[in-house]
């Protein structure tokens, strides 16, 4: 044997991470739509939307967009550098959307390549954002984007929400690792099951997002097991100083643990891509698909 250095090959950790990246990069047939929701505010719903979207946009080669469907002055657009004052309504009102560049004029883009379409800034106008308008927005976006993530409001009964849920391929339920957050997430699952969206519950991913430093006062493993009786996966997003600032999200400023957590979440979501049909779904109203 020569005196040269011995290459031990990749470590087990490296191999595991490469497999994780392969899962994140699984191809999408058409477009895949994710709704991120929570009945309780302040639990990290928008942070989860941006973190997941940024992770997909960084690790994949296709187009990823996050849409703010919050009727109460959503903050999604505040988490990326602002490049336009356009909103969902401006996109809908534009009669000349024929190419990707036409849509791009209405979006802001983060350094990760994640694009964001902002909600209305006028509370009176935002409240009136309807199911038909949401479907119209998705009808445009699905021509140009492979992954569409919708950041929902905390209510489940406003008009656009029926369109959001009806068009979603999967949902992410965000909860704090605390009893009140867990109860809200459970109530959301109950509401979905009672209103014809039980299929989304069984395929849901629960995210336990820590908004403050330190360990939770409850057993998060036990909490995760509780949710796993109803959904397909549970992920924990640790507290992160950068995310807690509430400003632009930059993946490079996240802790290694937080960035890994978002990569694992993205891999779990991507595992569902293969379930999609070959053709793109057309966003039709529920009564158009199933009759009166």
HELIX and SHEET records of a PDB file:
HELIX    1   1 UNK A   12  UNK A   24  1                                  13    
HELIX    2   2 UNK A   45  UNK A   59  1                                  15    
HELIX    3   3 UNK A   76  UNK A   79  5                                   4    
HELIX    4   4 UNK A   88  UNK A   93  1                                   6    
HELIX    5   5 UNK A  100  UNK A  104  1                                   5    
HELIX    6   6 UNK A  123  UNK A  127  1                                   5    
HELIX    7   7 UNK A  131  UNK A  141  1                                  11    
HELIX    8   8 UNK A  159  UNK A  167  1                                   9    
HELIX    9   9 UNK A  179  UNK A  194  1                                  16    
HELIX   10  10 UNK A  198  UNK A  202  1                                   5    
HELIX   11  11 UNK A  220  UNK A  228  1                                   9    
HELIX   12  12 UNK A  241  UNK A  244  1                                   4    
HELIX   13  13 UNK A  251  UNK A  253  5                                   3    
HELIX   14  14 UNK A  256  UNK A  270  1                                  15    
HELIX   15  15 UNK A  273  UNK A  275  5                                   3    
HELIX   16  16 UNK A  286  UNK A  290  1                                   5    
SHEET    1   A 8 UNK A 108  UNK A 109  0                                        
SHEET    2   A 8 UNK A 115  UNK A 117 -1                                        
SHEET    3   A 8 UNK A  64  UNK A  69  1                                        
SHEET    4   A 8 UNK A 147  UNK A 152  1                                        
SHEET    5   A 8 UNK A  32  UNK A  37  1                                        
SHEET    6   A 8 UNK A 170  UNK A 175  1                                        
SHEET    7   A 8 UNK A 205  UNK A 209  1                                        
SHEET    8   A 8 UNK A 233  UNK A 237  1                                        
END                                                                             
